[in-house]
């Protein structure tokens, strides 16, 4: 990432941070900027990948133990650049035909971010209304995944729902949200 790209990303993040103060009322941008200024290149690339794929990352918390800021995808709907994917590689490879190009787990890993857990997804929903027309895969417990299933969440009727589906399924409006600590 060039200095110019880094500066542009920071300006974009600051504008979003300022616009959505309710997501981080007790956090000052100067503290976030200081972390970004010292962040390693891999984390900045991951943050840029979140932005480029339509995630609209924003600060949603600060890790009390490490002091790291938690950036999460805050786009109103699941990021456009991460939709139409199976849950993981095993789900993708189990499809006999009409395979999507990728899986949520593989994309998150390649981007250098973590998929949200169900708990993290529900916490995000406390900051706004997300996925009212789309849905997002969430990290699935190994016991469920071992049986072939995977979990996804969305918000309908002013309520956050968790559902299950086969890990090999994919839909045009299902993707995944991620987070990154810096």
PyMOL commands that place a pseudoatom at each C-alpha (Angstrom):
pseudoatom trace, name=CA, resn=UNK, resi=1, chain=A, elem=C, hetatm=0, pos=[0.000, 0.000, 0.000]
pseudoatom trace, name=CA, resn=UNK, resi=2, chain=A, elem=C, hetatm=0, pos=[1.443, 3.352, -1.011]
pseudoatom trace, name=CA, resn=UNK, resi=3, chain=A, elem=C, hetatm=0, pos=[1.500, 6.357, 1.294]
pseudoatom trace, name=CA, resn=UNK, resi=4, chain=A, elem=C, hetatm=0, pos=[-1.127, 8.006, -0.907]
pseudoatom trace, name=CA, resn=UNK, resi=5, chain=A, elem=C, hetatm=0, pos=[-3.432, 4.949, -0.685]
pseudoatom trace, name=CA, resn=UNK, resi=6, chain=A, elem=C, hetatm=0, pos=[-2.929, 4.776, 3.081]
pseudoatom trace, name=CA, resn=UNK, resi=7, chain=A, elem=C, hetatm=0, pos=[-3.809, 8.470, 3.480]
pseudoatom trace, name=CA, resn=UNK, resi=8, chain=A, elem=C, hetatm=0, pos=[-6.907, 8.087, 1.295]
pseudoatom trace, name=CA, resn=UNK, resi=9, chain=A, elem=C, hetatm=0, pos=[-8.048, 5.089, 3.323]
pseudoatom trace, name=CA, resn=UNK, resi=10, chain=A, elem=C, hetatm=0, pos=[-7.532, 6.967, 6.600]
pseudoatom trace, name=CA, resn=UNK, resi=11, chain=A, elem=C, hetatm=0, pos=[-9.506, 9.986, 5.309]
pseudoatom trace, name=CA, resn=UNK, resi=12, chain=A, elem=C, hetatm=0, pos=[-12.360, 7.705, 4.278]
pseudoatom trace, name=CA, resn=UNK, resi=13, chain=A, elem=C, hetatm=0, pos=[-12.339, 5.902, 7.635]
pseudoatom trace, name=CA, resn=UNK, resi=14, chain=A, elem=C, hetatm=0, pos=[-12.261, 9.180, 9.550]
pseudoatom trace, name=CA, resn=UNK, resi=15, chain=A, elem=C, hetatm=0, pos=[-15.230, 10.548, 7.584]
pseudoatom trace, name=CA, resn=UNK, resi=16, chain=A, elem=C, hetatm=0, pos=[-17.207, 7.378, 8.365]
pseudoatom trace, name=CA, resn=UNK, resi=17, chain=A, elem=C, hetatm=0, pos=[-16.083, 7.487, 12.008]
pseudoatom trace, name=CA, resn=UNK, resi=18, chain=A, elem=C, hetatm=0, pos=[-17.274, 11.100, 12.333]
pseudoatom trace, name=CA, resn=UNK, resi=19, chain=A, elem=C, hetatm=0, pos=[-20.577, 10.395, 10.565]
pseudoatom trace, name=CA, resn=UNK, resi=20, chain=A, elem=C, hetatm=0, pos=[-21.464, 7.444, 12.837]
pseudoatom trace, name=CA, resn=UNK, resi=21, chain=A, elem=C, hetatm=0, pos=[-20.417, 8.618, 16.308]
pseudoatom trace, name=CA, resn=UNK, resi=22, chain=A, elem=C, hetatm=0, pos=[-23.098, 6.457, 17.974]
pseudoatom trace, name=CA, resn=UNK, resi=23, chain=A, elem=C, hetatm=0, pos=[-21.080, 3.363, 17.055]
pseudoatom trace, name=CA, resn=UNK, resi=24, chain=A, elem=C, hetatm=0, pos=[-18.120, 4.503, 19.184]
pseudoatom trace, name=CA, resn=UNK, resi=25, chain=A, elem=C, hetatm=0, pos=[-19.158, 7.311, 21.569]
pseudoatom trace, name=CA, resn=UNK, resi=26, chain=A, elem=C, hetatm=0, pos=[-16.218, 6.903, 23.943]
pseudoatom trace, name=CA, resn=UNK, resi=27, chain=A, elem=C, hetatm=0, pos=[-13.458, 6.627, 21.326]
pseudoatom trace, name=CA, resn=UNK, resi=28, chain=A, elem=C, hetatm=0, pos=[-11.480, 9.550, 19.911]
pseudoatom trace, name=CA, resn=UNK, resi=29, chain=A, elem=C, hetatm=0, pos=[-10.368, 9.536, 16.274]
pseudoatom trace, name=CA, resn=UNK, resi=30, chain=A, elem=C, hetatm=0, pos=[-6.893, 10.721, 17.289]
pseudoatom trace, name=CA, resn=UNK, resi=31, chain=A, elem=C, hetatm=0, pos=[-6.426, 7.435, 19.181]
pseudoatom trace, name=CA, resn=UNK, resi=32, chain=A, elem=C, hetatm=0, pos=[-7.615, 5.414, 16.190]
pseudoatom trace, name=CA, resn=UNK, resi=33, chain=A, elem=C, hetatm=0, pos=[-5.354, 7.388, 13.848]
pseudoatom trace, name=CA, resn=UNK, resi=34, chain=A, elem=C, hetatm=0, pos=[-2.371, 6.721, 16.127]
pseudoatom trace, name=CA, resn=UNK, resi=35, chain=A, elem=C, hetatm=0, pos=[-3.036, 2.967, 15.852]
pseudoatom trace, name=CA, resn=UNK, resi=36, chain=A, elem=C, hetatm=0, pos=[-3.442, 3.174, 12.086]
pseudoatom trace, name=CA, resn=UNK, resi=37, chain=A, elem=C, hetatm=0, pos=[-0.163, 5.100, 11.815]
pseudoatom trace, name=CA, resn=UNK, resi=38, chain=A, elem=C, hetatm=0, pos=[1.703, 2.245, 13.514]
pseudoatom trace, name=CA, resn=UNK, resi=39, chain=A, elem=C, hetatm=0, pos=[-0.266, -0.655, 12.025]
pseudoatom trace, name=CA, resn=UNK, resi=40, chain=A, elem=C, hetatm=0, pos=[1.603, -3.230, 10.004]
pseudoatom trace, name=CA, resn=UNK, resi=41, chain=A, elem=C, hetatm=0, pos=[1.091, -3.401, 6.258]
pseudoatom trace, name=CA, resn=UNK, resi=42, chain=A, elem=C, hetatm=0, pos=[-0.892, -6.659, 6.409]
pseudoatom trace, name=CA, resn=UNK, resi=43, chain=A, elem=C, hetatm=0, pos=[-3.563, -5.158, 8.661]
pseudoatom trace, name=CA, resn=UNK, resi=44, chain=A, elem=C, hetatm=0, pos=[-3.859, -2.065, 6.518]
pseudoatom trace, name=CA, resn=UNK, resi=45, chain=A, elem=C, hetatm=0, pos=[-4.230, -4.254, 3.416]
pseudoatom trace, name=CA, resn=UNK, resi=46, chain=A, elem=C, hetatm=0, pos=[-6.948, -6.225, 5.230]
pseudoatom trace, name=CA, resn=UNK, resi=47, chain=A, elem=C, hetatm=0, pos=[-8.756, -3.014, 6.135]
pseudoatom trace, name=CA, resn=UNK, resi=48, chain=A, elem=C, hetatm=0, pos=[-8.481, -1.834, 2.527]
pseudoatom trace, name=CA, resn=UNK, resi=49, chain=A, elem=C, hetatm=0, pos=[-9.862, -5.198, 1.331]
pseudoatom trace, name=CA, resn=UNK, resi=50, chain=A, elem=C, hetatm=0, pos=[-12.843, -4.777, 3.659]
pseudoatom trace, name=CA, resn=UNK, resi=51, chain=A, elem=C, hetatm=0, pos=[-13.487, -1.386, 2.088]
pseudoatom trace, name=CA, resn=UNK, resi=52, chain=A, elem=C, hetatm=0, pos=[-12.914, -2.508, -1.510]
pseudoatom trace, name=CA, resn=UNK, resi=53, chain=A, elem=C, hetatm=0, pos=[-15.375, -5.394, -1.168]
pseudoatom trace, name=CA, resn=UNK, resi=54, chain=A, elem=C, hetatm=0, pos=[-18.125, -3.071, 0.067]
pseudoatom trace, name=CA, resn=UNK, resi=55, chain=A, elem=C, hetatm=0, pos=[-17.869, -3.670, 3.816]
pseudoatom trace, name=CA, resn=UNK, resi=56, chain=A, elem=C, hetatm=0, pos=[-17.689, -0.031, 4.910]
pseudoatom trace, name=CA, resn=UNK, resi=57, chain=A, elem=C, hetatm=0, pos=[-15.549, -0.864, 7.966]
pseudoatom trace, name=CA, resn=UNK, resi=58, chain=A, elem=C, hetatm=0, pos=[-15.919, 1.305, 11.050]
pseudoatom trace, name=CA, resn=UNK, resi=59, chain=A, elem=C, hetatm=0, pos=[-14.699, 1.195, 14.636]
pseudoatom trace, name=CA, resn=UNK, resi=60, chain=A, elem=C, hetatm=0, pos=[-17.235, -0.609, 16.832]
pseudoatom trace, name=CA, resn=UNK, resi=61, chain=A, elem=C, hetatm=0, pos=[-15.218, -1.273, 20.008]
pseudoatom trace, name=CA, resn=UNK, resi=62, chain=A, elem=C, hetatm=0, pos=[-11.864, -1.207, 21.737]
pseudoatom trace, name=CA, resn=UNK, resi=63, chain=A, elem=C, hetatm=0, pos=[-10.407, -4.415, 23.136]
pseudoatom trace, name=CA, resn=UNK, resi=64, chain=A, elem=C, hetatm=0, pos=[-9.973, -3.739, 26.857]
pseudoatom trace, name=CA, resn=UNK, resi=65, chain=A, elem=C, hetatm=0, pos=[-7.108, -6.210, 27.155]
pseudoatom trace, name=CA, resn=UNK, resi=66, chain=A, elem=C, hetatm=0, pos=[-4.974, -5.202, 24.179]
pseudoatom trace, name=CA, resn=UNK, resi=67, chain=A, elem=C, hetatm=0, pos=[-6.141, -1.664, 23.458]
pseudoatom trace, name=CA, resn=UNK, resi=68, chain=A, elem=C, hetatm=0, pos=[-6.743, -2.647, 19.846]
pseudoatom trace, name=CA, resn=UNK, resi=69, chain=A, elem=C, hetatm=0, pos=[-9.598, -1.031, 17.952]
pseudoatom trace, name=CA, resn=UNK, resi=70, chain=A, elem=C, hetatm=0, pos=[-12.163, -3.389, 16.449]
pseudoatom trace, name=CA, resn=UNK, resi=71, chain=A, elem=C, hetatm=0, pos=[-13.162, -2.544, 12.882]
pseudoatom trace, name=CA, resn=UNK, resi=72, chain=A, elem=C, hetatm=0, pos=[-16.294, -4.292, 11.636]
pseudoatom trace, name=CA, resn=UNK, resi=73, chain=A, elem=C, hetatm=0, pos=[-18.178, -4.276, 8.348]
pseudoatom trace, name=CA, resn=UNK, resi=74, chain=A, elem=C, hetatm=0, pos=[-20.945, -1.722, 8.843]
pseudoatom trace, name=CA, resn=UNK, resi=75, chain=A, elem=C, hetatm=0, pos=[-22.464, -1.639, 5.355]
pseudoatom trace, name=CA, resn=UNK, resi=76, chain=A, elem=C, hetatm=0, pos=[-26.258, -1.662, 5.595]
pseudoatom trace, name=CA, resn=UNK, resi=77, chain=A, elem=C, hetatm=0, pos=[-26.393, -4.967, 3.705]
pseudoatom trace, name=CA, resn=UNK, resi=78, chain=A, elem=C, hetatm=0, pos=[-23.867, -7.800, 3.586]
pseudoatom trace, name=CA, resn=UNK, resi=79, chain=A, elem=C, hetatm=0, pos=[-20.889, -6.592, 1.496]
pseudoatom trace, name=CA, resn=UNK, resi=80, chain=A, elem=C, hetatm=0, pos=[-21.592, -6.786, -2.237]
pseudoatom trace, name=CA, resn=UNK, resi=81, chain=A, elem=C, hetatm=0, pos=[-18.129, -8.066, -3.073]
pseudoatom trace, name=CA, resn=UNK, resi=82, chain=A, elem=C, hetatm=0, pos=[-18.552, -11.064, -0.760]
pseudoatom trace, name=CA, resn=UNK, resi=83, chain=A, elem=C, hetatm=0, pos=[-21.923, -12.520, -1.757]
pseudoatom trace, name=CA, resn=UNK, resi=84, chain=A, elem=C, hetatm=0, pos=[-22.938, -15.735, -3.530]
pseudoatom trace, name=CA, resn=UNK, resi=85, chain=A, elem=C, hetatm=0, pos=[-20.469, -17.872, -1.593]
pseudoatom trace, name=CA, resn=UNK, resi=86, chain=A, elem=C, hetatm=0, pos=[-20.711, -21.226, 0.171]
pseudoatom trace, name=CA, resn=UNK, resi=87, chain=A, elem=C, hetatm=0, pos=[-19.742, -21.353, 3.830]
pseudoatom trace, name=CA, resn=UNK, resi=88, chain=A, elem=C, hetatm=0, pos=[-16.340, -23.066, 3.509]
pseudoatom trace, name=CA, resn=UNK, resi=89, chain=A, elem=C, hetatm=0, pos=[-14.075, -25.039, 1.149]
pseudoatom trace, name=CA, resn=UNK, resi=90, chain=A, elem=C, hetatm=0, pos=[-15.630, -28.393, 2.092]
pseudoatom trace, name=CA, resn=UNK, resi=91, chain=A, elem=C, hetatm=0, pos=[-19.089, -27.016, 1.327]
pseudoatom trace, name=CA, resn=UNK, resi=92, chain=A, elem=C, hetatm=0, pos=[-17.864, -25.612, -1.975]
pseudoatom trace, name=CA, resn=UNK, resi=93, chain=A, elem=C, hetatm=0, pos=[-16.197, -28.849, -3.028]
pseudoatom trace, name=CA, resn=UNK, resi=94, chain=A, elem=C, hetatm=0, pos=[-19.260, -30.913, -2.119]
pseudoatom trace, name=CA, resn=UNK, resi=95, chain=A, elem=C, hetatm=0, pos=[-21.333, -29.174, -4.793]
pseudoatom trace, name=CA, resn=UNK, resi=96, chain=A, elem=C, hetatm=0, pos=[-21.739, -31.365, -7.849]
pseudoatom trace, name=CA, resn=UNK, resi=97, chain=A, elem=C, hetatm=0, pos=[-22.654, -28.452, -10.139]
pseudoatom trace, name=CA, resn=UNK, resi=98, chain=A, elem=C, hetatm=0, pos=[-23.181, -24.690, -10.156]
pseudoatom trace, name=CA, resn=UNK, resi=99, chain=A, elem=C, hetatm=0, pos=[-20.292, -24.043, -7.816]
pseudoatom trace, name=CA, resn=UNK, resi=100, chain=A, elem=C, hetatm=0, pos=[-19.808, -20.456, -6.691]
pseudoatom trace, name=CA, resn=UNK, resi=101, chain=A, elem=C, hetatm=0, pos=[-16.367, -18.930, -7.137]
pseudoatom trace, name=CA, resn=UNK, resi=102, chain=A, elem=C, hetatm=0, pos=[-15.406, -18.958, -3.469]
pseudoatom trace, name=CA, resn=UNK, resi=103, chain=A, elem=C, hetatm=0, pos=[-16.396, -19.621, 0.133]
pseudoatom trace, name=CA, resn=UNK, resi=104, chain=A, elem=C, hetatm=0, pos=[-16.874, -17.213, 3.023]
pseudoatom trace, name=CA, resn=UNK, resi=105, chain=A, elem=C, hetatm=0, pos=[-14.199, -18.860, 5.180]
pseudoatom trace, name=CA, resn=UNK, resi=106, chain=A, elem=C, hetatm=0, pos=[-11.631, -18.827, 2.355]
pseudoatom trace, name=CA, resn=UNK, resi=107, chain=A, elem=C, hetatm=0, pos=[-12.390, -15.217, 1.405]
pseudoatom trace, name=CA, resn=UNK, resi=108, chain=A, elem=C, hetatm=0, pos=[-12.070, -14.033, 5.012]
pseudoatom trace, name=CA, resn=UNK, resi=109, chain=A, elem=C, hetatm=0, pos=[-8.761, -15.844, 5.374]
pseudoatom trace, name=CA, resn=UNK, resi=110, chain=A, elem=C, hetatm=0, pos=[-7.423, -14.420, 2.104]
pseudoatom trace, name=CA, resn=UNK, resi=111, chain=A, elem=C, hetatm=0, pos=[-8.452, -10.920, 3.177]
pseudoatom trace, name=CA, resn=UNK, resi=112, chain=A, elem=C, hetatm=0, pos=[-6.823, -11.323, 6.602]
pseudoatom trace, name=CA, resn=UNK, resi=113, chain=A, elem=C, hetatm=0, pos=[-10.032, -10.772, 8.581]
pseudoatom trace, name=CA, resn=UNK, resi=114, chain=A, elem=C, hetatm=0, pos=[-12.186, -12.850, 10.912]
pseudoatom trace, name=CA, resn=UNK, resi=115, chain=A, elem=C, hetatm=0, pos=[-15.783, -13.790, 10.173]
pseudoatom trace, name=CA, resn=UNK, resi=116, chain=A, elem=C, hetatm=0, pos=[-18.218, -12.618, 12.819]
pseudoatom trace, name=CA, resn=UNK, resi=117, chain=A, elem=C, hetatm=0, pos=[-19.487, -15.046, 15.416]
pseudoatom trace, name=CA, resn=UNK, resi=118, chain=A, elem=C, hetatm=0, pos=[-23.202, -15.084, 16.169]
pseudoatom trace, name=CA, resn=UNK, resi=119, chain=A, elem=C, hetatm=0, pos=[-22.487, -13.095, 19.345]
pseudoatom trace, name=CA, resn=UNK, resi=120, chain=A, elem=C, hetatm=0, pos=[-20.474, -10.472, 17.447]
pseudoatom trace, name=CA, resn=UNK, resi=121, chain=A, elem=C, hetatm=0, pos=[-23.210, -10.255, 14.816]
pseudoatom trace, name=CA, resn=UNK, resi=122, chain=A, elem=C, hetatm=0, pos=[-25.824, -9.607, 17.504]
pseudoatom trace, name=CA, resn=UNK, resi=123, chain=A, elem=C, hetatm=0, pos=[-23.576, -6.961, 19.093]
pseudoatom trace, name=CA, resn=UNK, resi=124, chain=A, elem=C, hetatm=0, pos=[-23.242, -5.228, 15.708]
pseudoatom trace, name=CA, resn=UNK, resi=125, chain=A, elem=C, hetatm=0, pos=[-27.039, -5.145, 15.430]
pseudoatom trace, name=CA, resn=UNK, resi=126, chain=A, elem=C, hetatm=0, pos=[-27.126, -3.072, 18.623]
pseudoatom trace, name=CA, resn=UNK, resi=127, chain=A, elem=C, hetatm=0, pos=[-25.375, -0.296, 16.681]
pseudoatom trace, name=CA, resn=UNK, resi=128, chain=A, elem=C, hetatm=0, pos=[-27.833, -0.125, 13.781]
pseudoatom trace, name=CA, resn=UNK, resi=129, chain=A, elem=C, hetatm=0, pos=[-30.064, -2.143, 11.496]
pseudoatom trace, name=CA, resn=UNK, resi=130, chain=A, elem=C, hetatm=0, pos=[-28.009, -4.390, 9.241]
pseudoatom trace, name=CA, resn=UNK, resi=131, chain=A, elem=C, hetatm=0, pos=[-28.966, -7.127, 6.750]
pseudoatom trace, name=CA, resn=UNK, resi=132, chain=A, elem=C, hetatm=0, pos=[-32.644, -6.197, 6.418]
pseudoatom trace, name=CA, resn=UNK, resi=133, chain=A, elem=C, hetatm=0, pos=[-32.603, -7.480, 2.803]
pseudoatom trace, name=CA, resn=UNK, resi=134, chain=A, elem=C, hetatm=0, pos=[-29.561, -9.770, 2.847]
pseudoatom trace, name=CA, resn=UNK, resi=135, chain=A, elem=C, hetatm=0, pos=[-28.022, -12.341, 5.190]
pseudoatom trace, name=CA, resn=UNK, resi=136, chain=A, elem=C, hetatm=0, pos=[-24.516, -13.106, 6.444]
pseudoatom trace, name=CA, resn=UNK, resi=137, chain=A, elem=C, hetatm=0, pos=[-22.751, -16.373, 7.193]
pseudoatom trace, name=CA, resn=UNK, resi=138, chain=A, elem=C, hetatm=0, pos=[-21.336, -16.441, 10.752]
pseudoatom trace, name=CA, resn=UNK, resi=139, chain=A, elem=C, hetatm=0, pos=[-18.682, -18.670, 12.306]
pseudoatom trace, name=CA, resn=UNK, resi=140, chain=A, elem=C, hetatm=0, pos=[-20.299, -22.027, 12.835]
pseudoatom trace, name=CA, resn=UNK, resi=141, chain=A, elem=C, hetatm=0, pos=[-19.569, -24.232, 15.845]
pseudoatom trace, name=CA, resn=UNK, resi=142, chain=A, elem=C, hetatm=0, pos=[-17.573, -27.363, 14.900]
pseudoatom trace, name=CA, resn=UNK, resi=143, chain=A, elem=C, hetatm=0, pos=[-20.344, -29.726, 16.068]
pseudoatom trace, name=CA, resn=UNK, resi=144, chain=A, elem=C, hetatm=0, pos=[-22.814, -28.184, 13.606]
pseudoatom trace, name=CA, resn=UNK, resi=145, chain=A, elem=C, hetatm=0, pos=[-20.262, -27.977, 10.818]
pseudoatom trace, name=CA, resn=UNK, resi=146, chain=A, elem=C, hetatm=0, pos=[-19.276, -31.634, 11.338]
pseudoatom trace, name=CA, resn=UNK, resi=147, chain=A, elem=C, hetatm=0, pos=[-22.867, -32.587, 10.536]
pseudoatom trace, name=CA, resn=UNK, resi=148, chain=A, elem=C, hetatm=0, pos=[-22.810, -30.571, 7.296]
pseudoatom trace, name=CA, resn=UNK, resi=149, chain=A, elem=C, hetatm=0, pos=[-24.548, -27.442, 8.520]
pseudoatom trace, name=CA, resn=UNK, resi=150, chain=A, elem=C, hetatm=0, pos=[-23.590, -23.803, 8.765]
pseudoatom trace, name=CA, resn=UNK, resi=151, chain=A, elem=C, hetatm=0, pos=[-25.171, -20.765, 10.419]
pseudoatom trace, name=CA, resn=UNK, resi=152, chain=A, elem=C, hetatm=0, pos=[-26.215, -17.419, 9.007]
pseudoatom trace, name=CA, resn=UNK, resi=153, chain=A, elem=C, hetatm=0, pos=[-27.995, -14.395, 10.440]
pseudoatom trace, name=CA, resn=UNK, resi=154, chain=A, elem=C, hetatm=0, pos=[-30.149, -11.518, 9.285]
pseudoatom trace, name=CA, resn=UNK, resi=155, chain=A, elem=C, hetatm=0, pos=[-32.543, -8.897, 10.619]
pseudoatom trace, name=CA, resn=UNK, resi=156, chain=A, elem=C, hetatm=0, pos=[-36.231, -9.077, 9.796]
pseudoatom trace, name=CA, resn=UNK, resi=157, chain=A, elem=C, hetatm=0, pos=[-39.287, -7.724, 11.610]
pseudoatom trace, name=CA, resn=UNK, resi=158, chain=A, elem=C, hetatm=0, pos=[-36.978, -5.677, 13.867]
pseudoatom trace, name=CA, resn=UNK, resi=159, chain=A, elem=C, hetatm=0, pos=[-35.523, -8.945, 15.183]
pseudoatom trace, name=CA, resn=UNK, resi=160, chain=A, elem=C, hetatm=0, pos=[-32.148, -10.630, 14.632]
pseudoatom trace, name=CA, resn=UNK, resi=161, chain=A, elem=C, hetatm=0, pos=[-32.520, -14.238, 13.530]
pseudoatom trace, name=CA, resn=UNK, resi=162, chain=A, elem=C, hetatm=0, pos=[-30.013, -17.085, 13.365]
pseudoatom trace, name=CA, resn=UNK, resi=163, chain=A, elem=C, hetatm=0, pos=[-30.715, -19.840, 10.862]
pseudoatom trace, name=CA, resn=UNK, resi=164, chain=A, elem=C, hetatm=0, pos=[-29.048, -22.936, 9.504]
pseudoatom trace, name=CA, resn=UNK, resi=165, chain=A, elem=C, hetatm=0, pos=[-28.408, -24.214, 6.012]
pseudoatom trace, name=CA, resn=UNK, resi=166, chain=A, elem=C, hetatm=0, pos=[-26.166, -26.739, 4.349]
pseudoatom trace, name=CA, resn=UNK, resi=167, chain=A, elem=C, hetatm=0, pos=[-22.627, -25.356, 4.116]
pseudoatom trace, name=CA, resn=UNK, resi=168, chain=A, elem=C, hetatm=0, pos=[-22.717, -25.974, 0.357]
pseudoatom trace, name=CA, resn=UNK, resi=169, chain=A, elem=C, hetatm=0, pos=[-25.651, -23.605, -0.195]
pseudoatom trace, name=CA, resn=UNK, resi=170, chain=A, elem=C, hetatm=0, pos=[-25.248, -20.121, -1.579]
pseudoatom trace, name=CA, resn=UNK, resi=171, chain=A, elem=C, hetatm=0, pos=[-27.569, -17.306, -2.513]
pseudoatom trace, name=CA, resn=UNK, resi=172, chain=A, elem=C, hetatm=0, pos=[-27.130, -14.009, -4.335]
pseudoatom trace, name=CA, resn=UNK, resi=173, chain=A, elem=C, hetatm=0, pos=[-28.003, -12.090, -1.173]
pseudoatom trace, name=CA, resn=UNK, resi=174, chain=A, elem=C, hetatm=0, pos=[-25.911, -14.084, 1.314]
pseudoatom trace, name=CA, resn=UNK, resi=175, chain=A, elem=C, hetatm=0, pos=[-22.332, -13.148, 2.053]
pseudoatom trace, name=CA, resn=UNK, resi=176, chain=A, elem=C, hetatm=0, pos=[-20.398, -12.540, 5.239]
pseudoatom trace, name=CA, resn=UNK, resi=177, chain=A, elem=C, hetatm=0, pos=[-19.261, -9.757, 7.529]
pseudoatom trace, name=CA, resn=UNK, resi=178, chain=A, elem=C, hetatm=0, pos=[-15.847, -9.568, 9.075]
pseudoatom trace, name=CA, resn=UNK, resi=179, chain=A, elem=C, hetatm=0, pos=[-13.830, -7.835, 11.719]
pseudoatom trace, name=CA, resn=UNK, resi=180, chain=A, elem=C, hetatm=0, pos=[-10.254, -6.788, 12.160]
pseudoatom trace, name=CA, resn=UNK, resi=181, chain=A, elem=C, hetatm=0, pos=[-8.381, -5.623, 15.243]
pseudoatom trace, name=CA, resn=UNK, resi=182, chain=A, elem=C, hetatm=0, pos=[-5.774, -2.896, 14.895]
for i in range(1, 182): cmd.bond("trace and resi %d" % i, "trace and resi %d" % (i + 1))
show_as sticks, trace
zoom trace
